[in-house]
Amino acid sequence: MTAIASDLIDRIRCEAAACPDAEVCGLLFGDDAAITAIRPCRNVAADPARWFEIDPAALLAAHRAARGGGPRLIGHYHSHPSGIARPSPRDAASAPPDGALWLIVAGGTVRGWRAVADGPVEGRFAPVPLRIA
């Protein structure tokens, strides 16, 4: 189980609702027990209505900051504007089994997933219950 503050969940939901025709995305910071911060990022995918790609500059900056003592990057979030809050086959194809946390938002629902080898969902993801604090 991973804890997340209700205001962070609300921010992710609002971001997705404000952009109903494209996938929104961002970074998750915290530790194994809790998501303590989020950072919205630009979706640089060639077709943002169908998939997402986090701006590489934002991703590199987050890794550099973490190495310098900043917040630990633990995963990312994205939306499925016309789908469900469950990883898609495209998500599975692009997810390394590195244990990263994925939050997916669709229809106002936010669900947690962990990218693992041989996961029960799409062969790549295991569900992660979220505890909203």
The first five atom37 places (N, CA, C, CB, O) and aatype in JSON, in Angstrom:
{
  "aatype": [12, 16, 0, 9, 0, 15, 3, 10, 9, 3, 1, 9, 1, 4, 6, 0, 0, 0, 4, 14, 3, 0, 6, 19, 4, 7, 10, 10, 13, 7, 3, 3, 0, 0, 9, 16, 0, 9, 1, 14, 4, 1, 2, 19, 0, 0, 3, 14, 0, 1, 17, 13, 6, 9, 3, 14, 0, 0, 10, 10, 0, 0, 8, 1, 0, 0, 1, 7, 7, 7, 14, 1, 10, 9, 7, 8, 18, 8, 15, 8, 14, 15, 7, 9, 0, 1, 14, 15, 14, 1, 3, 0, 0, 15, 0, 14, 14, 3, 7, 0, 10, 17, 10, 9, 19, 0, 7, 7, 16, 19, 1, 7, 17, 1, 0, 19, 0, 3, 7, 14, 19, 6, 7, 1, 13, 0, 14, 19, 14, 10, 1, 9, 0],
  "atom_mask": [
    [1, 1, 1, 1, 1],
    [1, 1, 1, 1, 1],
    [1, 1, 1, 1, 1],
    [1, 1, 1, 1, 1],
    [1, 1, 1, 1, 1],
    [1, 1, 1, 1, 1],
    [1, 1, 1, 1, 1],
    [1, 1, 1, 1, 1],
    [1, 1, 1, 1, 1],
    [1, 1, 1, 1, 1],
    [1, 1, 1, 1, 1],
    [1, 1, 1, 1, 1],
    [1, 1, 1, 1, 1],
    [1, 1, 1, 1, 1],
    [1, 1, 1, 1, 1],
    [1, 1, 1, 1, 1],
    [1, 1, 1, 1, 1],
    [1, 1, 1, 1, 1],
    [1, 1, 1, 1, 1],
    [1, 1, 1, 1, 1],
    [1, 1, 1, 1, 1],
    [1, 1, 1, 1, 1],
    [1, 1, 1, 1, 1],
    [1, 1, 1, 1, 1],
    [1, 1, 1, 1, 1],
    [1, 1, 1, 0, 1],
    [1, 1, 1, 1, 1],
    [1, 1, 1, 1, 1],
    [1, 1, 1, 1, 1],
    [1, 1, 1, 0, 1],
    [1, 1, 1, 1, 1],
    [1, 1, 1, 1, 1],
    [1, 1, 1, 1, 1],
    [1, 1, 1, 1, 1],
    [1, 1, 1, 1, 1],
    [1, 1, 1, 1, 1],
    [1, 1, 1, 1, 1],
    [1, 1, 1, 1, 1],
    [1, 1, 1, 1, 1],
    [1, 1, 1, 1, 1],
    [1, 1, 1, 1, 1],
    [1, 1, 1, 1, 1],
    [1, 1, 1, 1, 1],
    [1, 1, 1, 1, 1],
    [1, 1, 1, 1, 1],
    [1, 1, 1, 1, 1],
    [1, 1, 1, 1, 1],
    [1, 1, 1, 1, 1],
    [1, 1, 1, 1, 1],
    [1, 1, 1, 1, 1],
    [1, 1, 1, 1, 1],
    [1, 1, 1, 1, 1],
    [1, 1, 1, 1, 1],
    [1, 1, 1, 1, 1],
    [1, 1, 1, 1, 1],
    [1, 1, 1, 1, 1],
    [1, 1, 1, 1, 1],
    [1, 1, 1, 1, 1],
    [1, 1, 1, 1, 1],
    [1, 1, 1, 1, 1],
    [1, 1, 1, 1, 1],
    [1, 1, 1, 1, 1],
    [1, 1, 1, 1, 1],
    [1, 1, 1, 1, 1],
    [1, 1, 1, 1, 1],
    [1, 1, 1, 1, 1],
    [1, 1, 1, 1, 1],
    [1, 1, 1, 0, 1],
    [1, 1, 1, 0, 1],
    [1, 1, 1, 0, 1],
    [1, 1, 1, 1, 1],
    [1, 1, 1, 1, 1],
    [1, 1, 1, 1, 1],
    [1, 1, 1, 1, 1],
    [1, 1, 1, 0, 1],
    [1, 1, 1, 1, 1],
    [1, 1, 1, 1, 1],
    [1, 1, 1, 1, 1],
    [1, 1, 1, 1, 1],
    [1, 1, 1, 1, 1],
    [1, 1, 1, 1, 1],
    [1, 1, 1, 1, 1],
    [1, 1, 1, 0, 1],
    [1, 1, 1, 1, 1],
    [1, 1, 1, 1, 1],
    [1, 1, 1, 1, 1],
    [1, 1, 1, 1, 1],
    [1, 1, 1, 1, 1],
    [1, 1, 1, 1, 1],
    [1, 1, 1, 1, 1],
    [1, 1, 1, 1, 1],
    [1, 1, 1, 1, 1],
    [1, 1, 1, 1, 1],
    [1, 1, 1, 1, 1],
    [1, 1, 1, 1, 1],
    [1, 1, 1, 1, 1],
    [1, 1, 1, 1, 1],
    [1, 1, 1, 1, 1],
    [1, 1, 1, 0, 1],
    [1, 1, 1, 1, 1],
    [1, 1, 1, 1, 1],
    [1, 1, 1, 1, 1],
    [1, 1, 1, 1, 1],
    [1, 1, 1, 1, 1],
    [1, 1, 1, 1, 1],
    [1, 1, 1, 1, 1],
    [1, 1, 1, 0, 1],
    [1, 1, 1, 0, 1],
    [1, 1, 1, 1, 1],
    [1, 1, 1, 1, 1],
    [1, 1, 1, 1, 1],
    [1, 1, 1, 0, 1],
    [1, 1, 1, 1, 1],
    [1, 1, 1, 1, 1],
    [1, 1, 1, 1, 1],
    [1, 1, 1, 1, 1],
    [1, 1, 1, 1, 1],
    [1, 1, 1, 1, 1],
    [1, 1, 1, 0, 1],
    [1, 1, 1, 1, 1],
    [1, 1, 1, 1, 1],
    [1, 1, 1, 1, 1],
    [1, 1, 1, 0, 1],
    [1, 1, 1, 1, 1],
    [1, 1, 1, 1, 1],
    [1, 1, 1, 1, 1],
    [1, 1, 1, 1, 1],
    [1, 1, 1, 1, 1],
    [1, 1, 1, 1, 1],
    [1, 1, 1, 1, 1],
    [1, 1, 1, 1, 1],
    [1, 1, 1, 1, 1],
    [1, 1, 1, 1, 1]
  ],
  "atom_positions": [
    [[0.84, -1.18, 0.0], [0.0, 0.0, 0.0], [0.89, 1.24, 0.0], [-0.96, 0.0, 1.22], [1.94, 1.28, 0.65]],
    [[0.45, 2.25, -0.74], [1.18, 3.5, -0.82], [0.24, 4.64, -0.44], [1.76, 3.72, -2.25], [-0.88, 4.73, -0.94]],
    [[0.69, 5.49, 0.44], [-0.11, 6.64, 0.88], [0.1, 7.81, -0.07], [0.27, 7.06, 2.33], [1.17, 8.0, -0.65]],
    [[-0.96, 8.59, -0.23], [-0.89, 9.82, -1.01], [-1.91, 10.8, -0.43], [-1.16, 9.54, -2.55], [-3.03, 10.41, -0.09]],
    [[-1.51, 12.04, -0.31], [-2.41, 13.06, 0.23], [-3.55, 13.34, -0.74], [-1.64, 14.37, 0.54], [-3.37, 13.28, -1.96]],
    [[-4.72, 13.63, -0.2], [-5.9, 13.86, -1.03], [-5.69, 15.05, -1.97], [-7.13, 14.1, -0.16], [-6.22, 15.05, -3.08]],
    [[-4.93, 16.06, -1.54], [-4.73, 17.21, -2.42], [-3.89, 16.84, -3.65], [-4.06, 18.35, -1.66], [-4.08, 17.41, -4.72]],
    [[-2.98, 15.88, -3.51], [-2.19, 15.44, -4.66], [-3.07, 14.65, -5.64], [-1.0, 14.57, -4.21], [-2.98, 14.84, -6.85]],
    [[-3.92, 13.78, -5.11], [-4.86, 13.04, -5.96], [-5.77, 14.04, -6.69], [-5.72, 12.04, -5.11], [-6.02, 13.89, -7.89]],
    [[-6.26, 15.04, -5.97], [-7.14, 16.05, -6.58], [-6.43, 16.81, -7.7], [-7.65, 17.04, -5.52], [-7.03, 17.09, -8.73]],
    [[-5.16, 17.13, -7.49], [-4.4, 17.83, -8.53], [-4.26, 16.98, -9.79], [-3.01, 18.21, -8.0], [-4.39, 17.5, -10.9]],
    [[-4.0, 15.68, -9.61], [-3.89, 14.78, -10.77], [-5.23, 14.68, -11.49], [-3.41, 13.38, -10.33], [-5.28, 14.76, -12.72]],
    [[-6.3, 14.51, -10.74], [-7.64, 14.44, -11.35], [-7.98, 15.72, -12.12], [-8.71, 14.18, -10.27], [-8.47, 15.66, -13.24]],
    [[-7.7, 16.86, -11.51], [-8.0, 18.15, -12.15], [-7.19, 18.34, -13.42], [-7.73, 19.31, -11.18], [-7.7, 18.83, -14.43]],
    [[-5.93, 17.95, -13.37], [-5.07, 18.08, -14.55], [-5.64, 17.23, -15.7], [-3.62, 17.64, -14.22], [-5.69, 17.69, -16.84]],
    [[-6.05, 16.0, -15.39], [-6.61, 15.13, -16.42], [-7.93, 15.67, -16.95], [-6.81, 13.71, -15.86], [-8.18, 15.64, -18.15]],
    [[-8.77, 16.18, -16.05], [-10.07, 16.71, -16.48], [-9.91, 17.95, -17.36], [-10.92, 17.05, -15.26], [-10.73, 18.19, -18.25]],
    [[-8.87, 18.73, -17.11], [-8.64, 19.95, -17.88], [-8.1, 19.66, -19.28], [-7.68, 20.84, -17.14], [-8.06, 20.56, -20.12]],
    [[-7.7, 18.43, -19.52], [-7.11, 18.07, -20.81], [-7.75, 16.76, -21.31], [-5.56, 17.92, -20.69], [-7.08, 15.73, -21.37]],
    [[-9.04, 16.8, -21.66], [-9.75, 15.57, -21.98], [-9.38, 14.91, -23.31], [-11.2, 15.84, -21.99], [-9.75, 13.77, -23.56]],
    [[-8.64, 15.63, -24.16], [-8.31, 15.09, -25.47], [-6.88, 14.57, -25.6], [-8.54, 16.12, -26.51], [-6.47, 14.13, -26.67]],
    [[-6.12, 14.63, -24.52], [-4.73, 14.17, -24.57], [-4.33, 13.59, -23.22], [-3.77, 15.33, -24.96], [-4.9, 13.94, -22.18]],
    [[-3.36, 12.7, -23.24], [-2.86, 12.13, -22.0], [-1.98, 13.16, -21.3], [-2.08, 10.81, -22.27], [-1.07, 13.73, -21.9]],
    [[-2.27, 13.4, -20.03], [-1.41, 14.24, -19.21], [-0.42, 13.32, -18.51], [-2.24, 15.1, -18.18], [-0.66, 12.12, -18.39]],
    [[0.68, 13.88, -18.04], [1.67, 13.05, -17.37], [2.48, 13.9, -16.4], [2.59, 12.36, -18.39], [2.51, 15.13, -16.49]],
    [[3.14, 13.21, -15.48], [3.97, 13.9, -14.51], [4.76, 12.92, -13.67], [0.0, 0.0, 0.0], [4.64, 11.71, -13.83]],
    [[5.56, 13.46, -12.8], [6.46, 12.67, -11.96], [5.94, 12.54, -10.54], [7.84, 13.3, -11.96], [5.24, 13.42, -10.03]],
    [[6.29, 11.43, -9.9], [5.93, 11.15, -8.51], [7.2, 11.12, -7.67], [5.16, 9.81, -8.39], [8.2, 10.53, -8.07]],
    [[7.14, 11.74, -6.51], [8.29, 11.78, -5.6], [7.87, 11.25, -4.23], [8.86, 13.21, -5.47], [6.71, 11.39, -3.84]],
    [[8.8, 10.65, -3.52], [8.49, 10.14, -2.19], [9.4, 8.99, -1.81], [0.0, 0.0, 0.0], [10.6, 9.01, -2.08]],
    [[8.8, 7.98, -1.18], [9.55, 6.8, -0.76], [8.65, 5.58, -0.91], [10.06, 6.94, 0.71], [7.57, 5.66, -1.49]],
    [[9.09, 4.45, -0.39], [8.33, 3.21, -0.56], [6.96, 3.27, 0.11], [9.11, 2.05, 0.01], [6.05, 2.54, -0.29]],
    [[6.79, 4.12, 1.1], [5.54, 4.17, 1.85], [4.57, 5.24, 1.35], [5.83, 4.41, 3.29], [3.36, 5.1, 1.52]],
    [[5.09, 6.31, 0.74], [4.2, 7.43, 0.42], [4.68, 8.26, -0.76], [4.07, 8.33, 1.63], [5.88, 8.42, -1.0]],
    [[3.72, 8.77, -1.5], [3.97, 9.78, -2.53], [3.85, 11.12, -1.81], [2.95, 9.66, -3.76], [2.79, 11.44, -1.27]],
    [[4.92, 11.89, -1.82], [4.92, 13.14, -1.07], [4.81, 14.38, -1.95], [6.16, 13.23, -0.25], [4.53, 15.48, -1.46]],
    [[5.03, 14.21, -3.27], [4.95, 15.35, -4.19], [4.73, 14.83, -5.6], [6.23, 16.23, -4.12], [5.08, 13.7, -5.93]],
    [[4.15, 15.7, -6.43], [4.0, 15.41, -7.85], [4.53, 16.6, -8.63], [2.52, 15.11, -8.23], [4.59, 17.72, -8.11]],
    [[4.91, 16.36, -9.87], [5.33, 17.46, -10.75], [4.75, 17.19, -12.14], [6.9, 17.59, -10.8], [5.2, 16.27, -12.82]],
    [[3.76, 17.99, -12.56], [3.25, 17.84, -13.92], [4.36, 18.07, -14.94], [2.07, 18.81, -14.17], [5.23, 18.92, -14.72]],
    [[4.32, 17.33, -16.04], [5.32, 17.46, -17.09], [4.62, 17.56, -18.45], [6.31, 16.26, -17.08], [3.47, 17.17, -18.6]],
    [[5.34, 18.08, -19.39], [4.83, 18.18, -20.75], [4.85, 16.79, -21.39], [5.66, 19.18, -21.59], [5.82, 16.06, -21.25]],
    [[3.77, 16.44, -22.09], [3.69, 15.2, -22.84], [4.26, 15.48, -24.23], [2.21, 14.65, -22.92], [3.66, 16.22, -25.01]],
    [[5.42, 14.89, -24.54], [6.08, 15.15, -25.82], [5.87, 14.03, -26.83], [7.57, 15.35, -25.6], [6.57, 13.97, -27.84]],
    [[4.92, 13.14, -26.58], [4.64, 12.04, -27.5], [4.2, 12.58, -28.86], [3.55, 11.11, -26.93], [3.61, 13.65, -28.95]],
    [[4.5, 11.83, -29.91], [4.1, 12.22, -31.25], [2.57, 12.31, -31.37], [4.65, 11.23, -32.28], [2.06, 13.14, -32.12]],
    [[1.87, 11.47, -30.64], [0.4, 11.47, -30.65], [-0.1, 11.47, -29.21], [-0.16, 10.24, -31.44], [-0.48, 10.41, -28.7]],
    [[-0.12, 12.63, -28.54], [-0.48, 12.68, -27.12], [-1.93, 12.28, -26.82], [-0.26, 14.06, -26.6], [-2.28, 12.07, -25.66]],
    [[-2.76, 12.16, -27.84], [-4.13, 11.69, -27.62], [-4.14, 10.18, -27.38], [-5.02, 12.04, -28.82], [-5.11, 9.65, -26.84]],
    [[-3.07, 9.48, -27.78], [-3.05, 8.02, -27.7], [-2.0, 7.45, -26.76], [-2.84, 7.45, -29.05], [-2.12, 6.31, -26.33]],
    [[-0.97, 8.22, -26.42], [0.04, 7.76, -25.48], [0.78, 8.94, -24.9], [1.01, 6.79, -26.16], [0.56, 10.09, -25.28]],
    [[1.68, 8.64, -23.96], [2.41, 9.72, -23.32], [3.91, 9.44, -23.37], [1.95, 9.91, -21.87], [4.36, 8.3, -23.43]],
    [[4.65, 10.53, -23.33], [6.1, 10.48, -23.17], [6.47, 11.71, -22.35], [6.87, 10.45, -24.57], [6.27, 12.84, -22.78]],
    [[7.0, 11.47, -21.18], [7.39, 12.58, -20.3], [8.56, 13.32, -20.93], [7.76, 12.07, -18.88], [9.5, 12.71, -21.44]],
    [[8.49, 14.63, -20.88], [9.56, 15.47, -21.4], [10.9, 15.0, -20.83], [9.3, 16.97, -21.05], [11.09, 15.05, -19.61]],
    [[11.82, 14.55, -21.67], [13.1, 14.02, -21.17], [13.89, 15.03, -20.33], [13.95, 13.58, -22.32], [14.59, 14.63, -19.4]],
    [[13.77, 16.31, -20.64], [14.49, 17.32, -19.85], [13.99, 17.34, -18.42], [14.34, 18.72, -20.49], [14.78, 17.46, -17.48]],
    [[12.67, 17.21, -18.23], [12.1, 17.2, -16.88], [12.53, 15.93, -16.13], [10.56, 17.29, -16.94], [12.83, 15.98, -14.94]],
    [[12.55, 14.83, -16.83], [12.96, 13.57, -16.21], [14.42, 13.61, -15.79], [12.72, 12.4, -17.18], [14.76, 13.2, -14.67]],
    [[15.29, 14.09, -16.66], [16.71, 14.2, -16.31], [16.93, 15.17, -15.15], [17.53, 14.65, -17.53], [17.75, 14.92, -14.27]],
    [[16.2, 16.28, -15.16], [16.34, 17.25, -14.08], [15.93, 16.63, -12.74], [15.49, 18.5, -14.36], [16.57, 16.89, -11.72]],
    [[14.88, 15.81, -12.74], [14.43, 15.16, -11.5], [15.47, 14.17, -11.0], [13.08, 14.45, -11.73], [15.72, 14.09, -9.8]],
    [[16.07, 13.41, -11.91], [17.13, 12.47, -11.5], [18.35, 13.21, -10.95], [17.55, 11.57, -12.69], [18.93, 12.79, -9.95]],
    [[18.74, 14.28, -11.61], [19.89, 15.07, -11.13], [19.61, 15.65, -9.74], [20.22, 16.22, -12.12], [20.46, 15.6, -8.86]],
    [[18.41, 16.19, -9.57], [18.05, 16.77, -8.27], [18.07, 15.71, -7.18], [16.66, 17.43, -8.34], [18.55, 15.97, -6.07]],
    [[17.57, 14.52, -7.47], [17.57, 13.43, -6.48], [19.0, 13.05, -6.11], [16.81, 12.2, -7.02], [19.29, 12.81, -4.93]],
    [[19.88, 12.97, -7.1], [21.28, 12.64, -6.8], [21.94, 13.71, -5.94], [22.08, 12.46, -8.11], [22.88, 13.43, -5.2]],
    [[21.45, 14.94, -6.05], [21.99, 16.05, -5.28], [21.31, 16.25, -3.93], [0.0, 0.0, 0.0], [21.52, 17.26, -3.27]],
    [[20.5, 15.27, -3.52], [19.84, 15.36, -2.22], [18.4, 15.82, -2.27], [0.0, 0.0, 0.0], [17.76, 15.98, -1.23]],
    [[17.88, 16.03, -3.47], [16.48, 16.45, -3.62], [15.54, 15.27, -3.44], [0.0, 0.0, 0.0], [15.97, 14.18, -3.07]],
    [[14.26, 15.5, -3.71], [13.28, 14.43, -3.51], [13.54, 13.23, -4.43], [11.87, 14.97, -3.74], [13.99, 13.38, -5.57]],
    [[13.24, 12.06, -3.9], [13.47, 10.82, -4.64], [12.34, 10.59, -5.66], [13.56, 9.62, -3.66], [11.16, 10.63, -5.31]],
    [[12.73, 10.36, -6.9], [11.78, 10.05, -7.96], [11.38, 8.59, -7.83], [12.39, 10.35, -9.38], [12.23, 7.7, -7.9]],
    [[10.07, 8.33, -7.64], [9.62, 6.95, -7.44], [8.72, 6.45, -8.56], [8.88, 6.84, -6.12], [8.34, 5.27, -8.57]],
    [[8.37, 7.31, -9.49], [7.53, 6.88, -10.59], [6.9, 8.05, -11.3], [0.0, 0.0, 0.0], [7.4, 9.17, -11.26]],
    [[5.78, 7.77, -11.95], [5.09, 8.82, -12.7], [3.6, 8.52, -12.77], [5.68, 8.95, -14.12], [3.14, 7.45, -12.37]],
    [[2.87, 9.49, -13.29], [1.44, 9.31, -13.5], [1.11, 9.72, -14.92], [0.61, 10.14, -12.48], [1.85, 10.47, -15.56]],
    [[-0.01, 9.21, -15.41], [-0.55, 9.66, -16.69], [-2.03, 9.33, -16.75], [0.21, 9.0, -17.87], [-2.55, 8.57, -15.93]],
    [[-2.7, 9.92, -17.73], [-4.14, 9.72, -17.87], [-4.45, 8.86, -19.09], [-4.85, 11.07, -17.98], [-3.67, 8.76, -20.03]],
    [[-5.61, 8.25, -19.01], [-6.21, 7.56, -20.16], [-7.53, 8.27, -20.45], [-6.42, 6.0, -19.87], [-8.56, 7.89, -19.91]],
    [[-7.5, 9.3, -21.3], [-8.7, 10.12, -21.52], [-9.94, 9.35, -21.96], [-8.39, 11.16, -22.53], [-11.06, 9.7, -21.59]],
    [[-9.75, 8.32, -22.75], [-10.92, 7.58, -23.23], [-10.85, 6.11, -22.82], [-11.03, 7.69, -24.75], [-11.45, 5.25, -23.46]],
    [[-10.13, 5.84, -21.74], [-9.96, 4.46, -21.31], [-10.3, 4.29, -19.84], [0.0, 0.0, 0.0], [-11.11, 5.02, -19.28]],
    [[-9.65, 3.3, -19.25], [-9.84, 3.02, -17.84], [-8.51, 3.19, -17.11], [-10.42, 1.59, -17.63], [-7.46, 3.25, -17.74]],
    [[-8.57, 3.25, -15.79], [-7.37, 3.48, -14.97], [-6.61, 2.17, -14.76], [-7.76, 4.1, -13.6], [-6.37, 1.74, -13.63]],
    [[-6.25, 1.54, -15.86], [-5.56, 0.26, -15.87], [-4.5, 0.33, -16.96], [-6.56, -0.95, -16.12], [-4.74, 0.93, -18.01]],
    [[-3.32, -0.26, -16.74], [-2.28, -0.2, -17.76], [-2.74, -0.81, -19.09], [-1.02, -0.91, -17.28], [-3.43, -1.83, -19.12]],
    [[-2.34, -0.16, -20.15], [-2.66, -0.63, -21.5], [-1.52, -1.51, -22.01], [-2.9, 0.57, -22.46], [-0.44, -1.53, -21.42]],
    [[-1.75, -2.22, -23.1], [-0.64, -2.96, -23.71], [0.53, -2.05, -24.09], [-1.13, -3.71, -24.94], [1.69, -2.45, -23.99]],
    [[0.22, -0.83, -24.54], [1.3, 0.13, -24.88], [2.09, 0.51, -23.63], [0.71, 1.4, -25.54], [3.31, 0.62, -23.68]],
    [[1.39, 0.71, -22.49], [2.08, 0.99, -21.23], [3.03, -0.15, -20.9], [1.07, 1.2, -20.08], [4.19, 0.09, -20.54]],
    [[2.55, -1.39, -21.02], [3.37, -2.55, -20.69], [4.59, -2.65, -21.6], [2.55, -3.84, -20.8], [5.68, -3.0, -21.15]],
    [[4.42, -2.33, -22.87], [5.54, -2.41, -23.81], [6.62, -1.38, -23.5], [5.04, -2.22, -25.23], [7.79, -1.6, -23.82]],
    [[6.24, -0.27, -22.89], [7.22, 0.79, -22.62], [7.73, 0.8, -21.19], [6.61, 2.12, -22.94], [8.57, 1.63, -20.84]],
    [[7.25, -0.11, -20.35], [7.62, -0.09, -18.93], [8.71, -1.11, -18.62], [6.38, -0.37, -18.05], [8.49, -2.32, -18.76]],
    [[9.87, -0.65, -18.2], [10.87, -1.62, -17.73], [10.43, -2.18, -16.37], [12.29, -0.96, -17.62], [9.75, -1.48, -15.62]],
    [[10.79, -3.41, -16.05], [10.39, -4.0, -14.77], [11.29, -3.51, -13.63], [10.45, -5.54, -14.84], [11.99, -4.29, -12.99]],
    [[11.24, -2.19, -13.4], [12.17, -1.57, -12.45], [11.55, -1.24, -11.1], [12.71, -0.32, -13.05], [12.19, -0.6, -10.26]],
    [[10.31, -1.66, -10.88], [9.65, -1.38, -9.61], [9.07, 0.01, -9.49], [0.0, 0.0, 0.0], [8.58, 0.39, -8.43]],
    [[9.12, 0.78, -10.57], [8.57, 2.15, -10.54], [7.07, 2.11, -10.29], [8.88, 2.89, -11.86], [6.37, 1.2, -10.72]],
    [[6.6, 3.13, -9.6], [5.18, 3.29, -9.34], [4.55, 4.05, -10.49], [4.93, 4.03, -8.0], [5.07, 5.07, -10.94]],
    [[3.43, 3.55, -10.97], [2.65, 4.21, -12.02], [1.28, 4.52, -11.44], [2.54, 3.31, -13.3], [0.63, 3.63, -10.9]],
    [[0.84, 5.76, -11.55], [-0.54, 6.09, -11.25], [-1.22, 6.38, -12.58], [-0.66, 7.32, -10.27], [-0.68, 7.1, -13.42]],
    [[-2.4, 5.79, -12.76], [-3.16, 6.02, -13.99], [-4.51, 6.58, -13.58], [-3.32, 4.71, -14.83], [-5.19, 6.04, -12.71]],
    [[-4.88, 7.68, -14.24], [-6.16, 8.34, -13.96], [-7.05, 8.24, -15.19], [-5.94, 9.84, -13.54], [-6.6, 8.49, -16.31]],
    [[-8.31, 7.89, -14.97], [-9.31, 7.84, -16.04], [-10.68, 7.99, -15.4], [-9.21, 6.52, -16.87], [-10.98, 7.35, -14.39]],
    [[-11.5, 8.82, -15.99], [-12.85, 9.0, -15.49], [-12.91, 9.41, -14.02], [0.0, 0.0, 0.0], [-13.85, 9.05, -13.32]],
    [[-11.92, 10.16, -13.56], [-11.88, 10.61, -12.17], [-11.33, 9.58, -11.19], [0.0, 0.0, 0.0], [-11.18, 9.87, -10.01]],
    [[-11.04, 8.38, -11.67], [-10.48, 7.33, -10.82], [-8.96, 7.31, -10.98], [-11.09, 5.94, -11.17], [-8.45, 7.39, -12.09]],
    [[-8.25, 7.19, -9.86], [-6.79, 7.07, -9.88], [-6.43, 5.74, -9.25], [-6.09, 8.27, -9.14], [-6.85, 5.44, -8.13]],
    [[-5.66, 4.94, -9.97], [-5.22, 3.64, -9.45], [-3.71, 3.54, -9.54], [-5.89, 2.48, -10.23], [-3.08, 4.12, -10.42]],
    [[-3.15, 2.77, -8.6], [-1.71, 2.58, -8.54], [-1.28, 1.23, -9.09], [0.0, 0.0, 0.0], [-1.99, 0.23, -8.95]],
    [[-0.1, 1.23, -9.72], [0.47, 0.03, -10.33], [1.98, 0.06, -10.15], [0.1, -0.07, -11.83], [2.58, 1.14, -10.09]],
    [[2.59, -1.09, -10.06], [4.04, -1.18, -9.99], [4.53, -1.99, -11.18], [4.5, -1.82, -8.64], [4.0, -3.06, -11.47]],
    [[5.55, -1.46, -11.87], [6.12, -2.15, -13.03], [7.08, -3.23, -12.53], [6.87, -1.13, -13.97], [8.11, -2.95, -11.92]],
    [[6.71, -4.48, -12.8], [7.49, -5.64, -12.33], [7.6, -6.67, -13.46], [6.84, -6.28, -11.07], [6.82, -6.64, -14.41]],
    [[8.56, -7.55, -13.34], [8.67, -8.65, -14.29], [7.51, -9.61, -14.07], [10.03, -9.38, -14.14], [7.18, -9.93, -12.93]],
    [[6.9, -10.06, -15.13], [5.82, -11.06, -15.07], [4.65, -10.62, -14.19], [6.36, -12.37, -14.55], [4.08, -11.44, -13.48]],
    [[4.29, -9.35, -14.23], [3.15, -8.86, -13.46], [1.83, -9.46, -13.95], [0.0, 0.0, 0.0], [1.74, -9.85, -15.12]],
    [[0.83, -9.53, -13.1], [-0.45, -10.13, -13.48], [-1.28, -9.3, -14.47], [-1.25, -10.37, -12.26], [-2.21, -9.83, -15.07]],
    [[-0.95, -8.03, -14.64], [-1.69, -7.16, -15.56], [-0.78, -6.84, -16.74], [-2.18, -5.85, -14.83], [0.27, -6.21, -16.58]],
    [[-1.19, -7.26, -17.91], [-0.43, -7.05, -19.15], [0.99, -7.62, -19.06], [-0.37, -5.55, -19.47], [1.87, -7.2, -19.82]],
    [[1.21, -8.56, -18.16], [2.53, -9.18, -18.03], [3.6, -8.27, -17.45], [0.0, 0.0, 0.0], [4.77, -8.64, -17.44]],
    [[3.2, -7.08, -16.95], [4.2, -6.1, -16.51], [3.83, -5.36, -15.23], [4.42, -5.11, -17.59], [4.71, -4.78, -14.6]],
    [[2.56, -5.37, -14.82], [2.14, -4.53, -13.71], [1.46, -5.32, -12.6], [1.22, -3.45, -14.2], [0.72, -6.27, -12.86]],
    [[1.73, -4.91, -11.36], [1.04, -5.43, -10.19], [0.26, -4.28, -9.56], [2.05, -6.07, -9.16], [0.78, -3.17, -9.46]],
    [[-0.98, -4.52, -9.15], [-1.74, -3.44, -8.53], [-1.13, -3.0, -7.2], [-3.19, -3.87, -8.32], [-0.6, -3.82, -6.45]],
    [[-1.22, -1.72, -6.93], [-0.74, -1.13, -5.68], [-1.89, -0.36, -5.07], [0.51, -0.2, -5.91], [-2.3, 0.67, -5.61]],
    [[-2.44, -0.83, -3.95], [-3.53, -0.09, -3.31], [-3.03, 1.28, -2.84], [-4.11, -0.89, -2.12], [-1.91, 1.41, -2.33]],
    [[-3.86, 2.3, -3.02], [-3.53, 3.64, -2.57], [-4.31, 3.95, -1.3], [-3.83, 4.7, -3.67], [-5.51, 3.68, -1.22]],
    [[-3.62, 4.5, -0.32], [-4.27, 4.97, 0.9], [-4.27, 6.49, 0.84], [-3.54, 4.45, 2.2], [-3.22, 7.12, 0.94]],
    [[-5.45, 7.06, 0.67], [-5.56, 8.5, 0.54], [-5.65, 9.11, 1.94], [-6.79, 8.89, -0.32], [-6.57, 8.83, 2.7]],
    [[-4.67, 9.95, 2.23], [-4.57, 10.54, 3.57], [-5.13, 11.95, 3.58], [-3.11, 10.55, 4.05], [-5.13, 12.6, 4.63]]
  ]
}
